[in-house]
Amino acid sequence: MSHASYELKAEARERVGKGSSRELRRNGLIPAVIYGDKQAPISIALSTNEVTKRIHAGGFMTTVATIDYDGGKISVLPKDYQLDPVRDFVLHVDFLRVSADSQVTVNVPVHFVNEEKSGIKIGGVLNIVRHEVEMLVPANDIPEFITVDLDGFKIGDSIHISHVKLPQGAKPTITDRDFTIATIVAPAGGTSEEAASE
């Protein structure tokens, strides 16, 4: 399961455009928009400090949040955010409305376990092809990561998505091939086993 859900208080944004966005930022707020679920988009403003904290805590793009707006609560998933290219502060956030039965597309990080039970133990090198896998998942059950078990893989082996036990309800968006997540390759100078036999 992904990070614990959180709530953000939002204010209505009367005016949109560059000038009003700059004014919001001067007042410690970030312009944002909520769209999707066949409803009209809503322009809102959020606390810069709260949003920045959430982004830096990790899992921002894979955690469903609740926006407290105009006396109601809206379940959303962050879809995009822009940072100032120079000063690295948040300029704008896009949220997608989600409901309990919504399916969403997210990039799920890949974690590797049991390196010591694979060809890496004798000097092989893990070559990670995909650090994240784009997946279609239930909005209310977004996996924090997927785990790739390297137990038994040897130097020269490729680890494909079919080797990974995926969380229930999660499907990769690439469906036309068994794509590679990582390979175990021989190091440039050969393995320690080869060196010992010379």
C-alpha positions as CSV (number, residue, x, y, z in Angstrom):
1,M,0.0,0.0,0.0
2,S,1.2,3.5,-0.7
3,H,2.0,6.2,1.8
4,A,-0.8,7.2,4.3
5,S,-3.3,9.6,2.8
6,Y,-3.2,13.2,3.9
7,E,-5.5,16.2,3.7
8,L,-4.8,19.7,2.2
9,K,-6.9,22.7,2.8
10,A,-7.7,24.7,-0.4
11,E,-9.0,28.1,-1.1
12,A,-10.9,29.0,-4.2
13,R,-8.9,30.8,-6.9
14,E,-11.1,33.6,-8.4
15,R,-8.7,34.8,-11.0
16,V,-6.4,32.7,-13.1
17,G,-3.4,33.8,-15.2
18,K,0.3,34.8,-14.6
19,G,-0.4,37.9,-12.5
20,S,-2.7,36.3,-10.1
21,S,-0.4,33.2,-9.8
22,R,2.5,35.5,-8.9
23,E,0.4,37.2,-6.3
24,L,-0.6,33.9,-4.8
25,R,3.0,32.8,-4.5
26,R,3.9,36.0,-2.8
27,N,1.3,35.2,-0.2
28,G,2.6,31.7,0.4
29,L,0.2,29.9,-1.8
30,I,0.5,27.6,-4.8
31,P,-2.0,27.7,-7.7
32,A,-3.4,24.2,-8.4
33,V,-6.2,22.6,-10.5
34,I,-8.4,19.6,-9.9
35,Y,-9.8,17.9,-13.0
36,G,-11.2,14.7,-14.2
37,D,-14.1,12.3,-13.3
38,K,-16.3,14.0,-16.0
39,Q,-16.6,17.2,-13.9
40,A,-15.5,20.8,-14.6
41,P,-12.0,21.7,-13.5
42,I,-11.7,23.6,-10.2
43,S,-8.9,26.3,-9.7
44,I,-7.7,26.3,-6.2
45,A,-4.8,27.6,-4.1
46,L,-2.9,25.5,-1.5
47,S,-0.3,26.3,1.2
48,T,3.2,26.3,-0.3
49,N,4.7,24.9,2.9
50,E,2.2,22.0,3.1
51,V,2.6,21.0,-0.6
52,T,6.4,21.3,-0.5
53,K,6.5,19.1,2.7
54,R,4.4,16.4,0.9
55,I,6.6,16.4,-2.2
56,H,9.8,16.1,-0.2
57,A,8.4,13.3,2.0
58,G,8.3,11.0,-1.0
59,G,5.5,9.1,-2.6
60,F,3.7,12.3,-3.6
61,M,2.7,11.1,-7.1
62,T,1.4,7.7,-5.8
63,T,-0.5,8.8,-2.7
64,V,-4.2,9.7,-2.8
65,A,-4.9,12.9,-1.0
66,T,-8.1,14.6,0.3
67,I,-8.6,18.3,-0.7
68,D,-10.8,20.1,1.8
69,Y,-12.5,22.7,-0.4
70,D,-15.6,24.8,-0.1
71,G,-17.1,22.6,2.7
72,G,-16.5,19.3,0.9
73,K,-13.8,16.7,0.6
74,I,-12.4,15.7,-2.8
75,S,-10.2,12.6,-3.3
76,V,-7.4,13.4,-5.7
77,L,-4.1,12.0,-7.0
78,P,-1.3,14.4,-8.0
79,K,-0.7,14.0,-11.7
80,D,1.9,16.7,-12.3
81,Y,3.7,19.6,-10.6
82,Q,6.1,22.2,-12.0
83,L,9.2,23.5,-10.2
84,D,10.9,26.8,-10.7
85,P,13.9,25.8,-12.8
86,V,16.3,28.0,-10.9
87,R,15.1,28.2,-7.3
88,D,13.4,24.7,-7.2
89,F,10.2,25.8,-5.5
90,V,6.8,24.5,-6.5
91,L,5.0,26.7,-9.1
92,H,1.8,24.7,-9.8
93,V,0.2,21.3,-9.1
94,D,-2.4,19.3,-11.2
95,F,-4.6,16.9,-9.3
96,L,-6.9,14.2,-10.9
97,R,-10.2,13.5,-9.1
98,V,-10.5,9.8,-8.1
99,S,-13.2,7.7,-6.7
100,A,-13.1,4.3,-4.9
101,D,-13.5,2.4,-8.2
102,S,-11.1,4.6,-10.2
103,Q,-8.2,3.1,-12.0
104,V,-5.1,5.3,-12.4
105,T,-1.9,5.1,-14.2
106,V,1.2,5.7,-12.0
107,N,4.9,5.0,-12.1
108,V,5.7,2.5,-9.4
109,P,9.3,2.3,-8.1
110,V,11.2,-1.1,-8.4
111,H,13.0,-2.5,-5.3
112,F,15.4,-5.4,-5.6
113,V,15.9,-8.1,-2.9
114,N,18.2,-11.2,-2.4
115,E,21.1,-9.8,-4.3
116,E,23.4,-12.0,-2.2
117,K,21.5,-15.1,-3.5
118,S,22.2,-14.3,-7.2
119,G,25.1,-14.0,-9.6
120,I,25.9,-10.6,-7.9
121,K,27.5,-12.6,-5.1
122,I,30.3,-13.8,-7.3
123,G,30.9,-10.4,-8.9
124,G,28.0,-9.9,-11.3
125,V,26.7,-6.4,-11.7
126,L,23.0,-5.6,-11.5
127,N,22.1,-3.5,-14.6
128,I,18.8,-1.8,-13.9
129,V,16.8,-1.2,-17.1
130,R,13.7,0.2,-15.3
131,H,13.8,2.0,-12.0
132,E,10.0,2.5,-12.3
133,V,7.2,0.6,-14.0
134,E,4.2,2.4,-15.4
135,M,1.1,0.5,-14.0
136,L,-2.6,0.7,-14.1
137,V,-3.8,0.3,-10.4
138,P,-6.9,0.9,-8.3
139,A,-6.7,4.5,-7.0
140,N,-7.5,3.4,-3.4
141,D,-4.7,0.8,-3.4
142,I,-1.6,2.2,-5.1
143,P,1.5,0.1,-4.4
144,E,4.4,2.0,-2.8
145,F,6.8,-0.2,-4.9
146,I,7.1,-3.6,-6.6
147,T,9.7,-6.1,-5.4
148,V,12.0,-8.0,-7.7
149,D,13.4,-11.2,-6.1
150,L,16.8,-11.9,-7.6
151,D,17.2,-15.3,-5.8
152,G,18.5,-17.8,-8.3
153,F,19.3,-15.4,-11.2
154,K,22.8,-15.9,-12.7
155,I,25.2,-13.8,-14.6
156,G,23.8,-13.3,-18.1
157,D,20.2,-13.6,-16.9
158,S,17.5,-11.0,-17.7
159,I,14.7,-10.4,-15.2
160,H,11.4,-9.7,-17.0
161,I,8.1,-8.4,-15.7
162,S,6.7,-11.9,-15.8
163,H,9.2,-12.9,-13.1
164,V,7.7,-10.3,-10.7
165,K,4.8,-11.0,-8.4
166,L,2.7,-7.9,-8.9
167,P,0.3,-6.5,-6.2
168,Q,-3.3,-7.5,-6.6
169,G,-5.2,-5.4,-9.1
170,A,-1.9,-3.9,-10.6
171,K,-1.2,-4.3,-14.3
172,P,1.7,-2.9,-16.3
173,T,0.6,-0.5,-19.0
174,I,3.0,-2.3,-21.5
175,T,1.0,-5.4,-22.4
176,D,2.4,-6.4,-25.8
177,R,5.7,-7.8,-24.5
178,D,7.4,-9.3,-21.5
179,F,9.7,-6.3,-21.0
180,T,13.1,-6.4,-19.1
181,I,13.4,-4.8,-15.7
182,A,17.1,-5.6,-15.1
183,T,19.9,-7.9,-16.2
184,I,22.8,-9.4,-14.3
185,V,26.0,-8.8,-16.3
186,A,29.6,-9.9,-15.9
187,P,31.8,-7.1,-14.6
188,A,34.3,-5.5,-17.0
189,G,37.3,-7.4,-15.4
190,G,35.5,-10.8,-15.2
191,T,34.1,-12.5,-12.0
192,S,36.0,-13.5,-8.9
193,E,35.2,-17.1,-9.8
194,E,36.9,-16.8,-13.2
195,A,39.9,-15.0,-11.6
196,A,40.3,-17.9,-9.1
197,S,40.4,-20.5,-11.8
198,E,43.2,-18.8,-13.8
